[in-house]
């Protein structure tokens, strides 16, 4: 969530110092509270989620090529994470993550670029997670004006690590390509995304990989951050305001259904980005840039393969509605409160090749 406590930043700095001294190329855990980093607890948590689904609807796995996942605390959003991951069959996952405000402040707020890392592994609950060879292909193939490399940035940002325990639960051999997205214009983002898609496409051809079956795009995204702590409460701070704001959130998320065209992605950016929004009221989504970047990349890749991208919204909820899940067999906790004066929305969605 947006207001992670500064103590976690101190822990990340300590991890960075340890990395420099020891020379171990492992990206350490950023958030040890909100996510599950113990294999036995993750096993128990998945079992609990299987018995306490947010929806009984069954979703397709065939032709799944991209997905959107929350990155909020598991004890808030676990049931919304859950429908996605058992559908994922791909061995390599390109993860588009946020560059949160606290991270932007720490790294002088870079814009107009993607941020890559150079860690050899990322920590997961079942052991270290390997980095795909694709990352180095991107570094060598992408214009250097379009990206920078920063282990420091990735060590501070929690939105990518949030999805790793779920991915690794279903596939212990999963490989990832972590990509942090910064603010940029839609036109530049489309240009960068197309260049990324071309690199991914050639990488797949060289390795005989298939969209969805071998490689998948995963977008880390939380929806509206509402309340006094976010300076975002246009409808007030009561139950009416909660209903009104979540209704607005759902309307935007519903736009992810059906064919994902350039026009639809552009319209989504206009709804989410303060620099393009035509209303005085717009939601504060932690993911408003990676969701556009990830969808553009997925759309371009689908087109290069002669396919169309079709979206399906799985489920939406928020921290006030979900409250803390009654899962007790864990050392996990909550990194922020929930109330009518402070809540966060989140959803999951899948995108299919047709």
C-alpha positions as CSV (number, residue, x, y, z in Angstrom):
1,X,0.0,0.0,0.0
2,X,1.1,3.6,-0.4
3,X,1.8,4.4,3.2
4,X,4.3,1.7,4.2
5,X,6.1,2.6,7.3
6,X,9.6,4.1,7.1
7,X,10.9,1.2,9.2
8,X,10.7,-1.0,6.1
9,X,12.8,1.5,4.1
10,X,15.5,1.2,6.9
11,X,15.3,-2.6,6.5
12,X,15.8,-2.3,2.8
13,X,18.8,-0.1,3.2
14,X,20.3,-2.6,5.6
15,X,19.6,-5.3,3.0
16,X,21.4,-3.2,0.3
17,X,24.4,-2.8,2.6
18,X,24.5,-6.5,3.2
19,X,24.3,-7.1,-0.6
20,X,27.3,-4.8,-1.2
21,X,29.4,-6.4,1.5
22,X,28.6,-10.0,0.9
23,X,28.3,-9.9,-2.9
24,X,25.3,-12.2,-2.8
25,X,23.2,-11.3,-5.8
26,X,19.8,-11.9,-4.1
27,X,17.1,-9.3,-3.9
28,X,16.0,-9.4,-0.2
29,X,12.4,-9.1,1.1
30,X,11.0,-5.6,1.3
31,X,7.8,-6.2,3.1
32,X,8.0,-8.9,5.7
33,X,4.6,-8.1,7.2
34,X,2.0,-7.9,4.5
35,X,3.1,-10.9,2.4
36,X,3.7,-14.5,3.2
37,X,7.4,-15.6,3.2
38,X,7.2,-19.0,4.9
39,X,6.4,-22.0,2.8
40,X,4.3,-23.9,5.4
41,X,2.2,-20.7,6.0
42,X,1.8,-20.2,2.2
43,X,0.6,-23.8,1.9
44,X,-1.9,-23.3,4.7
45,X,-3.0,-19.9,3.3
46,X,-3.8,-21.3,-0.2
47,X,-5.8,-24.1,1.5
48,X,-7.7,-21.5,3.5
49,X,-8.4,-19.4,0.3
50,X,-9.6,-22.5,-1.6
51,X,-12.3,-22.9,1.2
52,X,-13.2,-19.2,1.3
53,X,-13.3,-18.0,-2.3
54,X,-14.7,-14.6,-3.1
55,X,-16.5,-16.1,-6.0
56,X,-17.6,-19.5,-7.1
57,X,-17.2,-18.6,-10.8
58,X,-14.7,-20.6,-12.7
59,X,-12.3,-18.8,-15.0
60,X,-10.5,-20.1,-18.1
61,X,-6.8,-20.9,-18.2
62,X,-6.6,-21.7,-21.9
63,X,-5.1,-18.9,-23.9
64,X,-4.5,-16.8,-20.8
65,X,-1.6,-14.4,-21.7
66,X,-1.8,-11.5,-19.3
67,X,-3.3,-10.8,-15.9
68,X,-3.8,-8.1,-13.3
69,X,-3.1,-8.9,-9.6
70,X,-3.4,-6.8,-6.4
71,X,-0.3,-6.0,-4.3
72,X,-2.1,-5.1,-1.1
73,X,-1.6,-7.1,2.1
74,X,-2.6,-10.8,1.8
75,X,-4.9,-10.5,4.8
76,X,-6.9,-7.9,3.0
77,X,-6.7,-8.9,-0.7
78,X,-5.9,-12.7,-0.5
79,X,-9.3,-13.8,-1.9
80,X,-8.9,-11.4,-4.8
81,X,-5.3,-12.6,-5.6
82,X,-6.4,-16.2,-5.5
83,X,-8.4,-16.7,-8.7
84,X,-5.5,-15.7,-10.9
85,X,-2.5,-17.9,-10.0
86,X,-3.7,-21.4,-10.4
87,X,-4.6,-20.5,-14.0
88,X,-1.1,-19.5,-14.9
89,X,0.8,-22.2,-16.7
90,X,3.7,-20.1,-18.1
91,X,7.3,-20.7,-17.0
92,X,8.4,-17.1,-17.4
93,X,6.5,-14.1,-16.0
94,X,7.1,-10.5,-17.0
95,X,6.0,-8.5,-13.9
96,X,5.1,-4.8,-14.4
97,X,5.2,-3.1,-11.0
98,X,4.6,0.3,-9.6
99,X,7.1,3.0,-8.6
100,X,5.4,4.1,-5.4
101,X,5.6,7.6,-4.0
102,X,8.0,6.7,-1.2
103,X,10.3,5.0,-3.8
104,X,10.1,8.0,-6.2
105,X,11.1,10.3,-3.4
106,X,14.1,8.1,-2.5
107,X,15.4,7.9,-6.1
108,X,14.7,11.5,-7.2
109,X,11.5,10.7,-9.0
110,X,12.7,9.5,-12.4
111,X,10.1,9.7,-15.3
112,X,9.7,8.5,-18.9
113,X,11.6,5.2,-18.2
114,X,11.3,1.7,-17.1
115,X,13.5,0.5,-14.2
116,X,15.2,-2.9,-14.4
117,X,17.4,-4.6,-11.8
118,X,20.6,-6.7,-11.9
119,X,19.9,-9.2,-9.1
120,X,20.5,-12.8,-10.0
121,X,17.7,-14.0,-7.8
122,X,14.7,-12.7,-5.8
123,X,13.8,-14.3,-2.5
124,X,10.6,-16.4,-2.3
125,X,9.0,-18.6,0.3
126,X,10.1,-21.8,-1.4
127,X,13.7,-20.6,-2.1
128,X,15.3,-18.2,-4.5
129,X,13.4,-17.2,-7.7
130,X,15.6,-17.1,-10.9
131,X,15.6,-14.2,-13.3
132,X,14.7,-14.9,-16.9
133,X,17.3,-14.4,-19.7
134,X,14.8,-12.0,-21.1
135,X,15.9,-9.2,-18.8
136,X,19.3,-9.1,-20.4
137,X,17.8,-9.2,-23.8
138,X,15.7,-6.1,-22.9
139,X,18.8,-4.3,-21.6
140,X,20.7,-5.0,-24.8
141,X,17.8,-4.4,-27.2
142,X,15.9,-1.5,-25.7
143,X,17.0,2.1,-26.4
144,X,19.0,3.3,-23.3
145,X,16.8,6.4,-23.2
146,X,13.9,4.1,-22.3
147,X,15.2,2.4,-19.2
148,X,17.7,2.6,-16.3
149,X,19.1,-0.2,-14.0
150,X,18.7,0.3,-10.3
151,X,18.9,-2.4,-7.6
152,X,18.3,0.3,-5.1
153,X,14.9,1.2,-6.6
154,X,13.9,-2.5,-6.8
155,X,15.0,-3.1,-3.2
156,X,12.6,-0.3,-2.0
157,X,9.5,-1.2,-4.1
158,X,7.1,-3.9,-2.8
159,X,4.6,-4.2,-5.7
160,X,6.6,-6.8,-7.6
161,X,7.6,-9.0,-4.7
162,X,3.9,-9.1,-3.7
163,X,3.1,-11.6,-6.5
164,X,6.1,-13.9,-6.0
165,X,4.7,-16.2,-3.2
166,X,1.6,-16.9,-5.2
167,X,3.5,-17.5,-8.4
168,X,6.0,-19.8,-6.7
169,X,3.4,-21.8,-4.8
170,X,2.1,-23.0,-8.2
171,X,5.4,-23.3,-9.9
172,X,8.7,-23.7,-7.9
173,X,10.7,-23.3,-11.1
174,X,9.1,-20.0,-12.1
175,X,11.4,-17.3,-13.7
176,X,10.6,-13.6,-13.6
177,X,11.5,-10.4,-15.4
178,X,10.8,-7.5,-13.0
179,X,10.0,-4.1,-14.6
180,X,9.1,-1.0,-12.6
181,X,7.1,1.6,-14.6
182,X,7.5,5.4,-14.0
183,X,5.2,8.2,-15.1
184,X,5.4,9.1,-18.8
185,X,3.1,10.4,-21.6
186,X,0.8,7.9,-23.3
187,X,2.5,8.4,-26.6
188,X,6.0,7.7,-25.1
189,X,4.6,4.7,-23.2
190,X,3.1,3.3,-26.3
191,X,6.5,3.7,-28.1
192,X,8.4,2.0,-25.2
193,X,5.8,-0.8,-25.0
194,X,6.0,-1.5,-28.7
195,X,9.8,-1.7,-28.5
196,X,9.5,-4.0,-25.5
197,X,7.0,-6.2,-27.3
198,X,9.4,-6.5,-30.3
199,X,12.2,-7.6,-28.0
200,X,10.0,-10.1,-26.2
201,X,8.7,-11.4,-29.6
202,X,12.2,-12.1,-31.0
203,X,13.2,-13.7,-27.7
204,X,10.3,-16.0,-27.9
205,X,11.0,-17.0,-31.5
206,X,14.7,-17.7,-30.6
207,X,13.7,-19.9,-27.7
208,X,10.6,-21.4,-29.4
209,X,8.3,-20.1,-26.7
210,X,4.6,-19.5,-27.0
211,X,2.4,-16.7,-25.6
212,X,0.6,-17.8,-22.5
213,X,1.9,-21.3,-22.5
214,X,5.6,-20.3,-21.9
215,X,5.5,-16.6,-21.1
216,X,2.9,-14.3,-19.5
217,X,2.6,-10.7,-18.5
218,X,1.5,-10.0,-15.0
219,X,0.5,-6.4,-13.9
220,X,0.7,-5.5,-10.2
221,X,-2.1,-3.0,-9.5
222,X,-4.2,-1.7,-6.6
223,X,-7.2,0.4,-7.3
224,X,-8.5,3.5,-5.5
225,X,-6.8,4.7,-2.3
226,X,-9.5,6.6,-0.5
227,X,-9.6,8.7,2.6
228,X,-7.9,11.4,4.6
229,X,-4.4,9.7,4.6
230,X,-4.5,9.9,0.8
231,X,-6.0,13.4,0.6
232,X,-8.7,11.8,-1.5
233,X,-12.3,11.9,-0.3
234,X,-14.4,13.8,-2.8
235,X,-17.6,12.0,-1.7
236,X,-17.0,12.4,2.0
237,X,-16.1,9.8,4.6
238,X,-19.2,7.8,5.3
239,X,-20.9,4.7,3.9
240,X,-22.4,6.6,1.1
241,X,-18.9,7.8,0.1
242,X,-17.6,4.3,0.2
243,X,-20.4,3.0,-2.0
244,X,-20.0,5.9,-4.4
245,X,-16.2,5.6,-4.7
246,X,-16.2,1.8,-5.1
247,X,-19.0,2.1,-7.7
248,X,-16.7,4.5,-9.7
249,X,-13.8,2.0,-9.2
250,X,-15.9,-0.9,-10.5
251,X,-17.0,1.1,-13.6
252,X,-13.4,1.7,-14.5
253,X,-12.4,-1.9,-13.9
254,X,-15.4,-3.1,-16.0
255,X,-13.8,-1.4,-19.0
256,X,-11.2,-4.2,-18.9
257,X,-13.8,-6.6,-20.2
258,X,-13.9,-7.6,-23.9
259,X,-11.5,-6.5,-26.6
260,X,-8.4,-4.6,-25.5
261,X,-7.8,-2.0,-28.2
262,X,-5.4,1.0,-28.3
263,X,-8.4,3.3,-27.9
264,X,-9.7,1.4,-24.9
265,X,-6.2,1.6,-23.2
266,X,-6.0,5.3,-24.0
267,X,-9.4,5.9,-22.5
268,X,-8.3,4.0,-19.4
269,X,-5.3,6.2,-19.1
270,X,-7.5,9.3,-19.3
271,X,-9.6,8.0,-16.5
272,X,-6.6,7.1,-14.2
273,X,-3.9,9.7,-14.9
274,X,-4.2,13.1,-13.2
275,X,-2.4,14.7,-16.1
276,X,-5.0,13.5,-18.6
277,X,-8.2,13.2,-16.5
278,X,-10.9,15.6,-17.7
279,X,-12.8,15.6,-14.4
280,X,-11.9,17.1,-11.0
281,X,-12.5,13.7,-9.4
282,X,-10.3,10.8,-10.3
283,X,-9.3,7.7,-8.4
284,X,-5.8,7.3,-6.9
285,X,-4.7,3.9,-8.3
286,X,-1.4,2.5,-7.3
287,X,-0.8,0.9,-10.7
288,X,-2.1,3.6,-13.0
289,X,1.1,3.6,-15.0
290,X,2.0,-0.2,-15.0
291,X,-1.5,-1.2,-16.0
292,X,-1.3,1.0,-19.1
293,X,2.3,-0.1,-19.9
294,X,1.5,-3.8,-19.3
295,X,-1.6,-3.8,-21.4
296,X,0.0,-1.9,-24.3
297,X,2.9,-4.4,-24.3
298,X,0.4,-7.4,-24.2
299,X,-1.7,-5.8,-27.0
300,X,1.3,-5.3,-29.3
301,X,2.6,-8.8,-28.6
302,X,-0.9,-10.2,-29.4
303,X,-1.0,-8.3,-32.7
304,X,2.5,-9.5,-33.6
305,X,1.2,-13.0,-33.2
306,X,-1.9,-12.3,-35.3
307,X,-4.2,-12.4,-32.2
308,X,-6.6,-10.1,-30.4
309,X,-6.5,-9.5,-26.6
310,X,-9.8,-10.1,-24.8
311,X,-10.2,-9.0,-21.1
312,X,-12.2,-10.6,-18.3
313,X,-12.6,-8.9,-14.9
314,X,-12.5,-11.6,-12.2
315,X,-13.4,-9.9,-9.0
316,X,-13.2,-6.5,-7.2
317,X,-13.2,-5.7,-3.5
318,X,-11.6,-3.3,-1.0
319,X,-10.1,-3.3,2.4
320,X,-13.2,-1.9,4.2
321,X,-15.4,-4.6,2.6
322,X,-13.0,-7.4,3.1
323,X,-11.6,-6.3,6.4
324,X,-8.9,-8.6,7.8
325,X,-9.3,-12.2,6.6
326,X,-9.8,-14.7,9.5
327,X,-6.7,-16.7,8.7
328,X,-4.8,-17.3,11.9
329,X,-2.0,-19.7,11.0
330,X,0.5,-17.0,10.1
331,X,3.0,-14.4,11.1
332,X,1.6,-12.1,8.5
333,X,0.0,-8.8,9.6
334,X,-1.4,-5.6,8.3
335,X,0.7,-2.6,7.1
336,X,-2.1,-0.1,7.2
337,X,-5.6,0.4,8.8
338,X,-9.0,0.0,7.2
339,X,-12.0,2.2,7.9
340,X,-14.4,4.5,6.1
341,X,-11.7,7.1,6.4
342,X,-9.0,4.9,4.9
343,X,-9.5,2.1,2.5
344,X,-8.0,0.7,-0.7
345,X,-9.7,-1.0,-3.7
346,X,-8.2,-3.9,-5.7
347,X,-9.3,-6.4,-8.3
348,X,-8.0,-9.3,-10.5
349,X,-8.4,-9.8,-14.2
350,X,-7.3,-12.1,-17.0
351,X,-6.5,-11.3,-20.7
352,X,-6.9,-14.0,-23.3
353,X,-5.6,-14.5,-26.9
354,X,-8.3,-14.9,-29.5
